[in-house]
Amino acid sequence: RAIAARGRSRFVAKYPRLSLRVGWLDALFPGALFVHLRRDWRAVALSTVKRKRKRKAYSQRWFGVRIPGWKALAGRSDVEQSAAIFRHVTLEIEAQARRLGDRMITTSYEQLCSAQRPTLLALCDQLGLRRSPRFESGELPKIRASFGGWRRDLDPAVLASIRAQDPAFFGRYELEPDSARGP
């Protein structure tokens, strides 16, 4: 009813905190489709750290999703906090994906950036969205993505320490090869 009252037919949101509320969203919108945009955990950590540090200029409040134990993370580095949040949220998304089956559609951020049009067209098809001629022929905005910034800006020892806490999990989300470990 809320969507119809706004003259809309669908709800679209990209809020990290909603990643922990997929079950609630599914109850609110039965049969909804969800898109999980996977990204290398190290790139996510760097992006989160940068946004957190910008925010520190005007707020000292907690930055990020408040996962269980978030207060205990306060004494850890920004990178460790970001990786812990990423892990918790992503494990929840994985659990929801198992429950939702083909209603959870996954693609990678790296693929979206490198092959924007084919990735978006494939997503439209998977989501059952009409591909208008304007969309298909229109120019898409360039996505400025930094694929290797984490190599330059994050301490390899800190990354190795984080990875060692759950190698299987972090290995699944190392979408870019680490030159120190090989492809």
N, C-alpha and C positions, 0 to 999 in steps of 0.2 A: 504494500500500500504506500509506503514511504517513497519508493521509486516511482510508482505511478503518479503520486501527488506532485512530483517534480517534473512530470512529463517525460520520464525516461523509461527505458526498457531493461537496463542492466546497471549493475553496481560494479565499479572498477576502483580499486584502491591499491596504493603501493605504500603501505606503512609497515615497517619491520615489526612493530608491536602486534599487528594483526596476524603475523605468522604464528603466534601462540594462541590465536583464537579461531583457527580453521574450523574446529568442531562447532563452535558457536555460529560462525558464518554459515556453515553447512546447514545447521538447524534453522537459521533465519531465512536462508535461500535454498530450500531443498532442491537437489539436483544440480546445484551450482558447479561450474568448472573452475579450477584453480590453476594458475600458472606459477611454476617454481622456476625462477631464473637463477640457475646455478652460476657461481663464480668462484674462482680460486680463492681459498680462505686467506691467503697472504695478501692478495689485492684488496679483499674486503677489510682486513685488519688495517691496512695502510689507509684506505679511504675513511674508515671510521675514526682512526687516530687524527687524521687531518681535520675532519669535521669537528671532532671533540675539542681540539686545540683552538680552532677558530671561535668556538662557542665560549671557551674559557675567558675570552676578552670581555664578555658581558654577563657571564653567569657561572657560578660555582656549583650549580646543581648537578646531580648525576646525569651523565649523558649516555643514552643507550637504553635498550630494553632492560627492564628490571626482572632479571631471571632469579630463581631461588638462589640465595646466597650472594646477591649482588652487593650487599654492604661489605661483605668479607673481601670482595675484589678491590675495594678502595685502596688497599695498600700495595697492590700490584701495578706493574707498568701499564701504560695505556694499551700497548700491543697485547699484553696478556689478558687484560680486561676484554678487549675487542675479540680476541680469539675465543675466550670462554663464552661470551655472548653468542658468537657465531655458532659454536659447537652446540650449545643448548638449543638455540632456535632451530638449527638445521636438523638435529636429532628429532625434534618435535615435528618438523615438516616431513621427515622420512617416515615417521610413525603414521602421520595423517595420510601420506601417499599410499602406504600399504592398505589403509582402510578405504580410501577413496578409489583405488584402482585407476581406471582410465580417465577418471574425472580430474586427476592431478596430472597436468601436462608439464613436462620439464624440457627446458632448452638451456643453453649456456649463454652467459653474458658475452663471452669471448666470441661465440658464433654470431650473436646478434650484431656485435660491433664489426666483425670482419665480413659478414655476408648479410647485411641488414635487410635488403628487400626479400631475398629468398626465405630468410628466417621468419620475417613478419608474414609473408604470404602463407608459409606452412602453418604458422600459428593461427592465422585466420581460418584456414581449412580445418585444423584440429578443433578449433573452438566453434566451428559452424557459423562464422561471421561472414556476411556478404562482402565480397571484394568489389567495391565500386570502381568504375573506370577511372575516376579521379584519383582514387587511392593507388591503383595499379600504375597509372602513368605519371603521377605526381613525383616531384623531387622530395626526397626524404632529407631531413636535417642530418648533418654529420654528427656522429657520436664521437666525442673526444674521450677516448679511453686510453688509460695508461696500463699497458700490459706488464711492463717490467719494472715499474716504479718500486715495488717492494724489494727487488734485488738491490737497488741503489740505496733505499731509505730505511730498510729494516735490518737490524743486527742479526746475522746468520746464527749466532749462538742462541739468541732469544727464540728465533724460529725453530731451531733444532730442539730446544727445551720444550717448547709448546708441542711440537710434533711428537716428542717422546711420551707425552702424557696420554696420547691415544693415537698411535701410529695408523691403525686401520681407518679410523674416521678421517684424520687429516689427509691421509693418502688418497682417499676417495675424492677429496676436494682440492687436490693439487693438480689443477687443470693445465697449468703451465709447467714445463719442465724446469727443474732447479738445476742450473748449470753446474753447481757443485756436486750434484748427485747424478748427473747424466740425464738423458731424455726419458 
